């Protein structure tokens, strides 16, 4: 009986998962949004979870003039609240001059340093070529390490050639996303598979 109750409790907990995706792109549609959307789609196919996807432009022009979390305007507040209540995050940005977009960074600058502690986070980036392939290690991981988040060992870096003409992820990228989605779900479930040492950047051959 005890085992049955524990199983029911685990099943109930699984239905409560919320995975929030943040795209740092300043336009819509975008390859970055398409990448995050595909990650969310695959993750939600593996576990009972509700997904939400935001672009930084959803915060509106007020984001750039917001200087503190408290009393933030409605646009930024909506995204702040989504990040703070998420069970896991998928964060991505296009790469400009070897880094994420300024508004993407500003969005996280305004959060309390403790709000993401222990939270599973999958990092991803899009760029025109392999020239910025180390951006996940040099920019994304240090940012979320500061928050003491649980940044997954796997990360996704996609270039223009990884997308179809309409901006959708191509077959190769979709296949490469699969292990990242699995690892994100494993982290949500508290699996040791999500805590393997080392870092792997997924690239389409």
N, C-alpha and C positions, 0 to 999 in steps of 0.2 A: 504493500500500500504506500509506504514511504517513497519507494522508487517511482511509483505512478504519479504521486503528487509532485515530486521533483521534476519529472518529465513534463508535467502540465505547466509548472512554473517556468521552465526553460522555454516551452513553446509560446507561452504568453509573453515572455520577455522578448522573444524574437519578433513578435508582431509590433513591438514598440520602436524598433530601430528606425532612425532617421539619418539618411546620408545626404549631406548638403554639398553641392558642387559650386565652386567659385571660379568663374572665368575672368581673367584680367584684361580681356579684350575691350577695346573702346568702340567697336562697331558690332553690328549684328545684322545678318548671320556672320559667323566666323569659324575658322578651322579649330580654334581653341575651344569654342563652345561645343562644336561637333565632337571633339575628342572627349571632353568632360561628359557630354551626354551619353556617349557610347560606353564609357566606363561605368556610369551610373546604371545604364540599361543592363549591362552584363552583371553587375553586382546585385541588382535587385532581382535578377533571374535566379540567383543562387540562395537568396535568403529573403524572408519576409521583411521588407523594408519600404519605407516611404522615401522618395527622393525629391529633392528640390534643387533647381539649377538657377544661379544668378550670374549675370554679367556685372561688372563694376558700373556700367552705365545705368543699371537698374537703380542705383543709389541716387541718380540725378546729379545735376550740377552742384547741388549742395554738399556733396562729399568733399569736393576740393576746398571748401571754405569751412568745413567742420574741424574744429581744433580739439575737441574732447568728446569722449563717449557719452557722458551725462548730458542730457538735453539735446541729443542729436535730432536733426530734422527727420520727418517721416521716411524719406527715401533711404538714407543710410541706416536708420533705426531698424527697418525691416530686415536688412541684411545682417546687421550686428546680431539681432535677436536670433536669426536662423543659425548663424555660426555658433552662438553660445549654447543653443539647445540641441545641436546636432550630436549624434552618437559617433559619427565619423565624418571626415571631410575629404573631398577630392578637390585639390587646388591646382590651377594651371594658369599660365600667362604666356602670351606671345613674347618673344625675346627681342628687345630693342637695345642696341649698344651693350650687349653682354649681360643684360639684367631683365628682370620683370618690369612691367609698366609702373609708373610712378603712383597712379591711383590704386593699383593692387597693393603696393607696399603701404600706402597711406591708410587704406582700409584696415590692415592688420596693426598698424602703428597705434590706432586708437583703442584697441582692445586691451582689457586688463591682462597683465602678464601671466596671470594664473588661470585664465579662463580655458585655455587649451591643454592644460596639464594632463598627460596621460591619454589624450585623445588620439585615436588612429587617424593618420593623415597620409594620403597618397599624393605625391607631387608629380606634376607633369608640365611640359612646356612644348611650345610649337615655334618653329623658326623656318627660315627659308632654306637653310642648308645645315650641314654638320658642323659648321664653324663654331657654333655656340653649344656644342654637345655637353660641355662640362658645367653648364649653368645650373643644373640640378644640384650638383655638389658644392659649387662655389656660392650660390645665392639662395636657393630654396631651402636646403637642409639647415644651414646656419640660422636662417630666419625662424624656422619652426622648432629648432633645437633650443633657441632662446626661450620659447614658450613651454619647453619641457614636454612637448607633444610626442606621441609615439609615431615618429615618421617611419613609414614602411621601408624595408630594405630595397624594395623594387621601386623604380620610377620610370616614367615614360617620356621619351623625347621624340617628337615627330616633326618631320620636315614636309615641305610642300609636296614632294613626290609620294608621300604616304596617304595622300587624299585624292579622291576622284575629282573630276572636273567641276562637279557641283559642290565641292567642299566636304563631302561625306568621307569618313575614314574608308580606305580601300580594304580589300580582303586581308592583305598581309598585316595591316595595322590592327584590324579587328581581332585577328588571331593572336597577335602579340599582346593585346590588352587582356586576354583571358587570364593569364597567370597573375596579373596585377589585381584583377577583380577578385580572383580566388583568395589572394593574400589579404585583401581588404576585408572580405567576409570572414576569413579565419581570425583576423584581429578582432572583429566585432564579437566573434564567438569565444574569444579568449584562448584561441588555439596557440600552441607553442610554435606552429608553423609560421606565424606572423612575427616571430621574434628571432629568426635566424640571423646570425652575425653577417656583416658584410653588406655591400650595396650593389645592386644590379640595375644598370640602365638598359631598358629595353629599346632596341632599335630594329627596324625592319631591314633585313639584308638586301 
